[in-house]
């Protein structure tokens, strides 16, 4: 059997998707309070990954796209955690 990705890249993809799903759990939590503080950053991250996929993969390969996804989702997850820690029970985001 032949692997699609080497073990290190597979681990990086797993960590990336874990951060992605954790961030989406926070988005669902914010929506319960009818707030959308992560809508614009999530849209920017999606556009970066789609554009990166169209421009980077043909030139540099799949490994560069995995690195791009990991870096974008790590930054977005860090921001989501920052917003979550400043979110109060009334549904307001404290600056």
SVG drawing of the C-alpha trace seen along z (x, -y; Angstrom):
<svg xmlns="http://www.w3.org/2000/svg" viewBox="-29 -47 36 49">
<polyline fill="none" stroke="black" stroke-width="0.4" points="0.0,0.0 1.2,-3.5 0.5,-6.5 -1.1,-9.6 0.9,-11.9 4.0,-11.3 3.4,-10.9 4.5,-14.5 2.2,-16.1 -0.6,-13.8 0.0,-15.0 0.0,-18.6 -3.3,-18.1 -4.8,-16.5 -3.8,-19.4 -5.1,-21.9 -8.5,-20.2 -8.6,-20.0 -8.1,-23.7 -10.7,-24.3 -13.3,-22.2 -12.5,-23.9 -12.9,-27.3 -16.2,-26.2 -17.4,-25.1 -16.7,-28.6 -18.6,-30.1 -21.6,-28.0 -21.3,-29.1 -21.3,-32.8 -24.3,-32.2 -26.2,-31.0 -25.9,-34.6 -26.8,-36.0 -23.3,-37.4 -21.0,-37.0 -17.5,-38.3 -15.8,-35.7 -17.7,-36.1 -15.3,-38.5 -12.1,-36.7 -13.6,-33.3 -14.4,-34.8 -10.9,-36.2 -9.4,-32.8 -11.5,-31.0 -10.6,-33.4 -6.9,-33.0 -7.0,-29.3 -9.0,-29.1 -6.8,-31.7 -3.7,-30.0 -5.0,-26.7 -5.4,-28.1 -2.1,-29.9 0.3,-27.9 -0.6,-24.2 0.3,-24.3 3.6,-26.1 4.8,-24.5 2.7,-21.4 0.4,-20.1 2.9,-20.5 2.8,-24.3 -1.0,-24.3 -1.0,-22.3 1.5,-24.8 -0.8,-27.7 -3.9,-26.1 -2.1,-25.4 -0.8,-28.9 -4.2,-30.6 -6.2,-28.3 -3.7,-28.7 -4.0,-32.5 -7.8,-32.4 -8.0,-29.9 -5.8,-32.2 -8.1,-35.2 -11.2,-33.1 -9.8,-32.1 -8.9,-35.7 -12.5,-36.8 -14.0,-33.8 -12.0,-34.8 -13.4,-38.3 -17.0,-37.2 -19.3,-37.8 -22.5,-36.1 -24.6,-38.9 -23.4,-38.1 -21.1,-41.1 -17.5,-41.0 -15.4,-43.1 -12.6,-45.0"/>
</svg>
